[in-house]
Amino acid sequence: MKNKTTKKDIIKIISKILKISPQKIEKIDNYEKMESWDSLAQLDIISAIDKKLNGKIGKVKNIAEIKSVKKILLALKKKSLIV
């Protein structure tokens, strides 16, 4: 049985890329308030999440335009890519 990717897994990925604690990531949420979240970090986040999801991030329309942790999680959940 495959292990399902969780919200916590995605937050850890974002946290590692932005070099911000997972707790702070969840608390701040908005990319504009995180200095380290720029366009390059956005690409790194999408790429890392896509790798974790075995290339399935393409199911989420406009994922590159989503600039909020909560919205990323919601979009992934809607497509049943995370539990």
C-alpha positions in Angstrom: 0.0 0.0 0.0 1.3 3.4 -1.0 1.9 6.1 1.6 -0.3 9.1 0.9 1.2 12.5 0.9 -0.2 14.7 3.7 -0.6 18.4 4.4 2.3 18.1 6.8 4.5 16.7 4.0 3.7 19.6 1.8 4.4 22.1 4.6 7.7 20.5 5.3 8.7 20.8 1.6 7.7 24.5 1.6 9.5 25.1 4.9 12.7 23.5 3.7 12.8 25.6 0.5 12.0 28.8 2.2 14.1 28.0 5.3 11.3 29.0 7.6 9.9 26.7 10.3 6.7 24.7 9.5 4.9 26.5 12.3 5.7 29.9 10.9 4.8 28.8 7.4 1.3 27.9 8.6 1.0 31.0 10.7 2.1 33.5 8.1 0.6 31.7 5.0 0.8 34.7 2.6 3.9 34.6 0.3 4.1 38.4 0.3 5.0 38.3 4.0 7.8 35.8 3.5 11.0 37.4 2.2 12.4 34.1 0.9 9.3 33.4 -1.2 10.1 34.9 -4.6 9.6 33.6 -8.2 12.5 31.2 -8.0 11.3 29.8 -4.7 7.8 29.4 -6.2 9.3 27.3 -9.0 11.3 25.3 -6.5 8.2 24.7 -4.4 6.2 23.5 -7.4 9.0 21.3 -8.6 9.5 19.7 -5.1 5.8 19.1 -4.7 5.5 17.6 -8.1 8.4 15.2 -7.4 6.7 14.2 -4.1 3.5 13.6 -6.0 5.2 11.6 -8.7 4.5 14.2 -11.5 0.8 14.6 -10.7 0.8 18.3 -9.9 -0.2 19.0 -13.5 -3.8 18.1 -12.4 -3.9 21.4 -10.5 -4.7 24.3 -12.9 -2.8 27.5 -12.4 -0.7 26.0 -9.6 2.1 28.4 -10.5 -0.2 31.4 -9.7 -1.1 30.2 -6.2 0.8 32.3 -3.7 -0.7 31.0 -0.4 0.2 27.8 1.5 -3.4 27.3 2.5 -4.5 27.7 -1.2 -1.9 25.3 -2.4 -3.0 22.7 0.2 -6.7 23.3 -0.8 -6.0 22.9 -4.5 -4.0 19.6 -3.9 -6.8 18.3 -1.6 -9.5 19.1 -4.2 -7.7 17.0 -6.7 -7.2 14.2 -4.1 -3.4 14.5 -4.3 -3.0 14.8 -0.5 -4.9 13.5 2.5 
